[in-house]
Amino acid sequence: MMTWIQIGWAFLRRDFEDGGRRMLLRDLFRGLLLAVFWWGVTHWLQRGGWTARAGLQMDYFTYGLIGMAMVQGFSQMLAEIPRRVRQQRAGGAFYFWRGALLPFPALLALSQVWTFLTLILRVGFFLGWGALLGALITPRQILWIMALTGVGALGMGGLGLALSALESAGRWGWIADLIQVGFSRYMLITNGVLFPVRLLPVWLQPWAWFSPLTQALILARGAAGGASPVEMAMAWGGLLVLTGALVLLGWMGAAILNRPPARRRVQEGLLPSAEAAPVSRS
């Protein structure tokens, strides 16, 4: 167990030292700008009476703030996993530890510690600025939404791995890119990020439920008083089922990526212990 903790810590420390501090400051400042922008937009919409016509159970600033925060986290994980896989496959991402070759799925998961941490912090920064600007959300609710984003991001990571496996097929890479971009737009438009799913065209509403983001948003807004107990229970079931299915899909993708000749053994002076024995670059 300590071996995997050490390796995960090595990845986390490397990413923090390689520009991670600047990234956190950038995310903090970007969260402020986005929160101020959304505050201005919602006040303009509320003066026009749109919130009342939409029949929301909470003020629109808080409603949209939660949606925008969570879709950022989901989209970041979906985009970052394929990018990291491309980097690792180009530069080599297989290491020896105490004479044993580390399995690719475990190594890939550990390399995403920084991505996972920063996306959750980004959500917290954005919601925190929104609370200072008047959003009806408490610190406990912010922590709850950050946790939900982390759960849903696991599913997005699984989908990203599956797309990476498809991209590794060579000629199918363009399909993987198309699915990634399309799914990000699909989440933003149909998953209840900025307006309730019930306002979508009738034929489009069923498709909204085939996304972990829709379920996670119901749970997040329910914590702020925007969902009934029945909706919360159904959302829990949907979130766990969809996330589990995407994680399983991602594990299958990792298994495909781990097959020779995609697997290459190279040196990358990452592991801090003298017991780590990276092989020479081929």
KOLFILUM-700992 format. One record per residue (C-alpha): x, y, z; residue number from 1; residue in three letters. Coordinates in steps of 0.001 Angstrom, whole numbers. Layout:
+---------+---------+---------+-----+------+
|       X |       Y |       Z | seq | type |
+---------+---------+---------+-----+------+
|       X |       Y |       Z | NUM |  ALA |
...
+---------+---------+---------+-----+------+
END
This chain:
+---------+---------+---------+-----+------+
|       X |       Y |       Z | seq | type |
+---------+---------+---------+-----+------+
|       0 |       0 |       0 |   1 |  MET |
|    2822 |    2386 |     898 |   2 |  MET |
|    4396 |    1782 |   -2508 |   3 |  THR |
|    1379 |    3188 |   -4346 |   4 |  TRP |
|    1123 |    6114 |   -1923 |   5 |  ILE |
|    4775 |    6951 |   -2575 |   6 |  GLN |
|    4307 |    6812 |   -6337 |   7 |  ILE |
|    1147 |    8928 |   -6169 |   8 |  GLY |
|    2955 |   11465 |   -3999 |   9 |  TRP |
|    5816 |   11547 |   -6517 |  10 |  ALA |
|    3407 |   12451 |   -9324 |  11 |  PHE |
|    1671 |   15062 |   -7160 |  12 |  LEU |
|    4949 |   16690 |   -6116 |  13 |  ARG |
|    6260 |   16744 |   -9683 |  14 |  ARG |
|    3130 |   18417 |  -11048 |  15 |  ASP |
|    3082 |   20960 |   -8220 |  16 |  PHE |
|    6707 |   21900 |   -8821 |  17 |  GLU |
|    6265 |   22019 |  -12615 |  18 |  ASP |
|    3999 |   25059 |  -12690 |  19 |  GLY |
|    1315 |   23768 |  -10325 |  20 |  GLY |
|    1504 |   26748 |   -7979 |  21 |  ARG |
|     988 |   29174 |  -10844 |  22 |  ARG |
|   -1922 |   27054 |  -12045 |  23 |  MET |
|   -3678 |   27291 |   -8675 |  24 |  LEU |
|   -3299 |   31085 |   -8608 |  25 |  LEU |
|   -4584 |   31251 |  -12179 |  26 |  ARG |
|   -7611 |   29130 |  -11285 |  27 |  ASP |
|   -8314 |   31324 |   -8261 |  28 |  LEU |
|   -8251 |   34491 |  -10372 |  29 |  PHE |
|  -10204 |   32911 |  -13234 |  30 |  ARG |
|  -12855 |   31762 |  -10771 |  31 |  GLY |
|  -13279 |   35347 |   -9587 |  32 |  LEU |
|  -13665 |   36697 |  -13125 |  33 |  LEU |
|  -16165 |   34019 |  -14095 |  34 |  LEU |
|  -18202 |   34517 |  -10904 |  35 |  ALA |
|  -18377 |   38277 |  -11467 |  36 |  VAL |
|  -19404 |   37735 |  -15083 |  37 |  PHE |
|  -22155 |   35300 |  -14068 |  38 |  TRP |
|  -23350 |   37692 |  -11343 |  39 |  TRP |
|  -23810 |   40420 |  -13964 |  40 |  GLY |
|  -25588 |   38121 |  -16433 |  41 |  VAL |
|  -28040 |   36758 |  -13863 |  42 |  THR |
|  -28954 |   40196 |  -12529 |  43 |  HIS |
|  -29778 |   41276 |  -16074 |  44 |  TRP |
|  -31904 |   38148 |  -16606 |  45 |  LEU |
|  -33705 |   38536 |  -13292 |  46 |  GLN |
|  -34704 |   42088 |  -14172 |  47 |  ARG |
|  -36312 |   40665 |  -17299 |  48 |  GLY |
|  -38364 |   38191 |  -15260 |  49 |  GLY |
|  -36808 |   35073 |  -16820 |  50 |  TRP |
|  -36261 |   33355 |  -13460 |  51 |  THR |
|  -39931 |   33575 |  -12545 |  52 |  ALA |
|  -41003 |   32176 |  -15923 |  53 |  ARG |
|  -38576 |   29245 |  -15568 |  54 |  ALA |
|  -40179 |   28232 |  -12271 |  55 |  GLY |
|  -36889 |   27688 |  -10434 |  56 |  LEU |
|  -36936 |   26750 |   -6762 |  57 |  GLN |
|  -33820 |   28799 |   -6049 |  58 |  MET |
|  -32402 |   32103 |   -7257 |  59 |  ASP |
|  -30916 |   31892 |  -10733 |  60 |  TYR |
|  -27482 |   33135 |   -9695 |  61 |  PHE |
|  -27049 |   30175 |   -7317 |  62 |  THR |
|  -28682 |   27767 |   -9788 |  63 |  TYR |
|  -26338 |   28625 |  -12651 |  64 |  GLY |
|  -23306 |   28993 |  -10385 |  65 |  LEU |
|  -23603 |   25356 |   -9283 |  66 |  ILE |
|  -24101 |   24194 |  -12866 |  67 |  GLY |
|  -21144 |   26119 |  -14255 |  68 |  MET |
|  -18874 |   24983 |  -11435 |  69 |  ALA |
|  -19637 |   21299 |  -11953 |  70 |  MET |
|  -19515 |   21305 |  -15746 |  71 |  VAL |
|  -16029 |   22839 |  -15500 |  72 |  GLN |
|  -14843 |   19924 |  -13386 |  73 |  GLY |
|  -16425 |   17273 |  -15587 |  74 |  PHE |
|  -15137 |   18820 |  -18807 |  75 |  SER |
|  -11625 |   19242 |  -17404 |  76 |  GLN |
|  -11371 |   15565 |  -16502 |  77 |  MET |
|  -12743 |   14475 |  -19880 |  78 |  LEU |
|  -10201 |   16621 |  -21735 |  79 |  ALA |
|   -7210 |   16036 |  -19471 |  80 |  GLU |
|   -7155 |   12227 |  -19460 |  81 |  ILE |
|   -6628 |   11828 |  -23255 |  82 |  PRO |
|   -4023 |   14604 |  -23187 |  83 |  ARG |
|   -2090 |   12888 |  -20410 |  84 |  ARG |
|   -2323 |    9534 |  -22152 |  85 |  VAL |
|    -872 |   11038 |  -25328 |  86 |  ARG |
|    1983 |   12562 |  -23331 |  87 |  GLN |
|    2721 |    9348 |  -21485 |  88 |  GLN |
|    2631 |    7215 |  -24600 |  89 |  ARG |
|    4851 |    9641 |  -26512 |  90 |  ALA |
|    7406 |   10025 |  -23736 |  91 |  GLY |
|    6993 |    6623 |  -22149 |  92 |  GLY |
|    5115 |    5960 |  -18955 |  93 |  ALA |
|    6092 |    2546 |  -17686 |  94 |  PHE |
|    8265 |    2188 |  -14611 |  95 |  TYR |
|    9940 |    -526 |  -12613 |  96 |  PHE |
|    9572 |    -558 |   -8853 |  97 |  TRP |
|   11585 |   -3171 |   -6934 |  98 |  ARG |
|   12114 |   -5059 |  -10162 |  99 |  GLY |
|    8427 |   -5259 |  -11168 | 100 |  ALA |
|    6839 |   -3387 |  -14070 | 101 |  LEU |
|    3991 |   -1217 |  -12826 | 102 |  LEU |
|     628 |   -1920 |  -14518 | 103 |  PRO |
|    -520 |     834 |  -16858 | 104 |  PHE |
|   -4043 |    1300 |  -15376 | 105 |  PRO |
|   -2666 |    1843 |  -11875 | 106 |  ALA |
|     108 |    4113 |  -13119 | 107 |  LEU |
|   -2299 |    6182 |  -15173 | 108 |  LEU |
|   -4662 |    6575 |  -12223 | 109 |  ALA |
|   -1827 |    7759 |   -9978 | 110 |  LEU |
|    -635 |   10234 |  -12598 | 111 |  SER |
|   -4056 |   11900 |  -12474 | 112 |  GLN |
|   -3850 |   12787 |   -8775 | 113 |  VAL |
|   -2974 |   16388 |   -9623 | 114 |  TRP |
|   -5684 |   16702 |  -12273 | 115 |  THR |
|   -8278 |   15305 |   -9881 | 116 |  PHE |
|   -7199 |   17603 |   -7059 | 117 |  LEU |
|   -7099 |   20758 |   -9179 | 118 |  THR |
|  -10518 |   20223 |  -10745 | 119 |  LEU |
|  -12080 |   19869 |   -7282 | 120 |  ILE |
|  -10245 |   22982 |   -6055 | 121 |  LEU |
|  -11348 |   24894 |   -9152 | 122 |  ARG |
|  -14970 |   24094 |   -8308 | 123 |  VAL |
|  -14389 |   25242 |   -4726 | 124 |  GLY |
|  -12756 |   28514 |   -5816 | 125 |  PHE |
|  -15604 |   29358 |   -8171 | 126 |  PHE |
|  -18335 |   28544 |   -5640 | 127 |  LEU |
|  -16483 |   30424 |   -2905 | 128 |  GLY |
|  -16317 |   33600 |   -4999 | 129 |  TRP |
|  -19982 |   33149 |   -5853 | 130 |  GLY |
|  -20898 |   32890 |   -2171 | 131 |  ALA |
|  -19059 |   36164 |   -1512 | 132 |  LEU |
|  -21087 |   37758 |   -4326 | 133 |  LEU |
|  -24381 |   36691 |   -2759 | 134 |  GLY |
|  -25054 |   33107 |   -3856 | 135 |  ALA |
|  -27282 |   31271 |   -1376 | 136 |  LEU |
|  -24832 |   28505 |    -631 | 137 |  ILE |
|  -23059 |   27555 |    2596 | 138 |  THR |
|  -19479 |   26278 |    3087 | 139 |  PRO |
|  -20863 |   22816 |    3896 | 140 |  ARG |
|  -22818 |   22797 |     641 | 141 |  GLN |
|  -19688 |   23871 |   -1250 | 142 |  ILE |
|  -17789 |   20894 |     184 | 143 |  LEU |
|  -20688 |   18606 |    -770 | 144 |  TRP |
|  -20671 |   19884 |   -4350 | 145 |  ILE |
|  -16899 |   19450 |   -4552 | 146 |  MET |
|  -17291 |   15833 |   -3411 | 147 |  ALA |
|  -20036 |   15184 |   -5977 | 148 |  LEU |
|  -17830 |   16652 |   -8687 | 149 |  THR |
|  -15092 |   14244 |   -7667 | 150 |  GLY |
|  -17440 |   11251 |   -7914 | 151 |  VAL |
|  -18733 |   12282 |  -11335 | 152 |  GLY |
|  -15223 |   13083 |  -12542 | 153 |  ALA |
|  -14302 |    9424 |  -12067 | 154 |  LEU |
|  -16846 |    8577 |  -14753 | 155 |  GLY |
|  -15497 |   11287 |  -17030 | 156 |  MET |
|  -12015 |    9913 |  -16519 | 157 |  GLY |
|  -13270 |    6481 |  -17567 | 158 |  GLY |
|  -14805 |    7930 |  -20712 | 159 |  LEU |
|  -11537 |    9745 |  -21417 | 160 |  GLY |
|   -9614 |    6476 |  -21150 | 161 |  LEU |
|  -12024 |    4771 |  -23529 | 162 |  ALA |
|  -11573 |    7609 |  -26029 | 163 |  LEU |
|   -7796 |    7316 |  -25654 | 164 |  SER |
|   -8016 |    3626 |  -26500 | 165 |  ALA |
|  -10059 |    4498 |  -29584 | 166 |  LEU |
|   -7523 |    7153 |  -30540 | 167 |  GLU |
|   -4702 |    4608 |  -30226 | 168 |  SER |
|   -6261 |    2702 |  -33122 | 169 |  ALA |
|   -4746 |    5335 |  -35426 | 170 |  GLY |
|   -7307 |    5994 |  -38123 | 171 |  ARG |
|  -10108 |    6300 |  -35520 | 172 |  TRP |
|   -8491 |    9211 |  -33697 | 173 |  GLY |
|  -10742 |   11792 |  -35327 | 174 |  TRP |
|  -13810 |    9944 |  -34020 | 175 |  ILE |
|  -12428 |   10105 |  -30469 | 176 |  ALA |
|  -11873 |   13865 |  -30817 | 177 |  ASP |
|  -15372 |   14333 |  -32186 | 178 |  LEU |
|  -16934 |   12390 |  -29317 | 179 |  ILE |
|  -14942 |   14348 |  -26738 | 180 |  GLN |
|  -15963 |   17743 |  -28106 | 181 |  VAL |
|  -19539 |   16608 |  -28717 | 182 |  GLY |
|  -19973 |   15204 |  -25216 | 183 |  PHE |
|  -18671 |   18421 |  -23645 | 184 |  SER |
|  -21238 |   20457 |  -25635 | 185 |  ARG |
|  -23924 |   17883 |  -24832 | 186 |  TYR |
|  -23293 |   18299 |  -21098 | 187 |  MET |
|  -23443 |   22080 |  -21290 | 188 |  LEU |
|  -26662 |   22254 |  -23329 | 189 |  ILE |
|  -28781 |   19309 |  -22203 | 190 |  THR |
|  -27725 |   18454 |  -18636 | 191 |  ASN |
|  -29457 |   21262 |  -16769 | 192 |  GLY |
|  -26373 |   23421 |  -16323 | 193 |  VAL |
|  -28013 |   26793 |  -17003 | 194 |  LEU |
|  -31698 |   25860 |  -17196 | 195 |  PHE |
|  -33896 |   22955 |  -16051 | 196 |  PRO |
|  -34084 |   19825 |  -18163 | 197 |  VAL |
|  -37880 |   20220 |  -18345 | 198 |  ARG |
|  -37401 |   23319 |  -20526 | 199 |  LEU |
|  -35716 |   21238 |  -23245 | 200 |  LEU |
|  -37742 |   19973 |  -26223 | 201 |  PRO |
|  -39681 |   16858 |  -25259 | 202 |  VAL |
|  -37724 |   14623 |  -27645 | 203 |  TRP |
|  -34423 |   15796 |  -26128 | 204 |  LEU |
|  -35272 |   15466 |  -22442 | 205 |  GLN |
|  -34701 |   11677 |  -22126 | 206 |  PRO |
|  -31150 |   12046 |  -23439 | 207 |  TRP |
|  -30263 |   14380 |  -20581 | 208 |  ALA |
|  -30469 |   11522 |  -18090 | 209 |  TRP |
|  -27695 |    9535 |  -19798 | 210 |  PHE |
|  -25029 |   11687 |  -18178 | 211 |  SER |
|  -23577 |   11653 |  -14655 | 212 |  PRO |
|  -23622 |   15459 |  -14691 | 213 |  LEU |
|  -27426 |   15610 |  -14777 | 214 |  THR |
|  -27656 |   13357 |  -11721 | 215 |  GLN |
|  -24860 |   15169 |   -9872 | 216 |  ALA |
|  -26520 |   18548 |  -10462 | 217 |  LEU |
|  -29793 |   17308 |   -8954 | 218 |  ILE |
|  -27894 |   16167 |   -5859 | 219 |  LEU |
|  -25880 |   19383 |   -5663 | 220 |  ALA |
|  -28896 |   21639 |   -5984 | 221 |  ARG |
|  -30847 |   19414 |   -3639 | 222 |  GLY |
|  -28307 |   20288 |    -960 | 223 |  ALA |
|  -29261 |   23932 |   -1502 | 224 |  ALA |
|  -32981 |   23158 |   -1402 | 225 |  GLY |
|  -33656 |   22730 |   -5099 | 226 |  GLY |
|  -34794 |   19085 |   -5339 | 227 |  ALA |
|  -37335 |   16761 |   -3709 | 228 |  SER |
|  -36320 |   13605 |   -1735 | 229 |  PRO |
|  -37636 |   11397 |   -4557 | 230 |  VAL |
|  -35518 |   13254 |   -7107 | 231 |  GLU |
|  -32505 |   12954 |   -4802 | 232 |  MET |
|  -32926 |    9181 |   -4425 | 233 |  ALA |
|  -33309 |    8657 |   -8175 | 234 |  MET |
|  -30317 |   10886 |   -8841 | 235 |  ALA |
|  -28139 |    8877 |   -6452 | 236 |  TRP |
|  -29016 |    5679 |   -8275 | 237 |  GLY |
|  -28413 |    7226 |  -11686 | 238 |  GLY |
|  -25091 |    8776 |  -10660 | 239 |  LEU |
|  -23702 |    5555 |   -9223 | 240 |  LEU |
|  -24852 |    3403 |  -12155 | 241 |  VAL |
|  -23587 |    5762 |  -14862 | 242 |  LEU |
|  -20295 |    6477 |  -13105 | 243 |  THR |
|  -19719 |    2763 |  -12522 | 244 |  GLY |
|  -20431 |    1966 |  -16168 | 245 |  ALA |
|  -18013 |    4662 |  -17383 | 246 |  LEU |
|  -15289 |    3561 |  -14949 | 247 |  VAL |
|  -15651 |     -12 |  -16238 | 248 |  LEU |
|  -15452 |    1289 |  -19808 | 249 |  LEU |
|  -12318 |    3214 |  -18876 | 250 |  GLY |
|  -10710 |     149 |  -17320 | 251 |  TRP |
|  -11314 |   -1732 |  -20552 | 252 |  MET |
|   -9726 |    1169 |  -22425 | 253 |  GLY |
|   -6701 |    1059 |  -20121 | 254 |  ALA |
|   -6357 |   -2668 |  -20795 | 255 |  ALA |
|   -6298 |   -1951 |  -24535 | 256 |  ILE |
|   -3681 |     767 |  -24087 | 257 |  LEU |
|   -1592 |   -1604 |  -22006 | 258 |  ASN |
|   -1243 |   -4181 |  -24777 | 259 |  ARG |
|    2025 |   -4473 |  -26716 | 260 |  PRO |
|    3306 |   -2789 |  -28813 | 261 |  PRO |
|    1780 |     306 |  -27209 | 262 |  ALA |
|    3652 |    -485 |  -23978 | 263 |  ARG |
|    7168 |     874 |  -23943 | 264 |  ARG |
|    9691 |     837 |  -21136 | 265 |  ARG |
|   11556 |    4112 |  -20780 | 266 |  VAL |
|   13353 |    6160 |  -18205 | 267 |  GLN |
|   11672 |    9149 |  -16587 | 268 |  GLU |
|   13422 |   10137 |  -13282 | 269 |  GLY |
|   10124 |   10493 |  -11451 | 270 |  LEU |
|   10220 |    7955 |   -8639 | 271 |  LEU |
|   12110 |    9404 |   -5676 | 272 |  PRO |
|   13312 |    6191 |   -4043 | 273 |  SER |
|   16601 |    4505 |   -4826 | 274 |  ALA |
|   14622 |    1287 |   -4973 | 275 |  GLU |
|   12863 |    2556 |   -8092 | 276 |  ALA |
|   14733 |    1206 |  -11065 | 277 |  ALA |
|   13670 |    2838 |  -14323 | 278 |  PRO |
|   14950 |    1164 |  -17432 | 279 |  VAL |
|   17012 |    2894 |  -20077 | 280 |  SER |
|   15341 |    4772 |  -22891 | 281 |  ARG |
|   14914 |    2707 |  -26027 | 282 |  SER |
+---------+---------+---------+-----+------+
END
